[in-house]
């Protein structure tokens, strides 16, 4: 009888160890999955942002040259476009918490807790 109880306890301990190992492996795999999903999402968004910035830069140069041509001096157009972006940057700086920080924070938290 004692042998049966000790064998059962040994078997129970072995199974509990296997369960803990399986659970640990599951958590590792879930963490890797989330990290991979977040990193691929960030990389793809950065790629689209880079392409958008290149297109925006070309558009800005074209607008600056066009405005400069209208005003008679090409550098006037560049000053006007630069002033527009300085004004836009100042406005974005003033509302950065509401328009930039909170949405990004919320998106990252949702991705992590998904």
Secondary structure, 3 states (H helix, E strand, C coil): CHHHHHHHHHHHHHHHHHHHHHHHHHHHHHHHHHHHHHHHHHHHHHHHHHHHHHHHHHHHHHHHHHHHHHHCCHHHHHHHHHHHHHHHHHHHHHCHHHHHHHHHHHHHHHHHHC
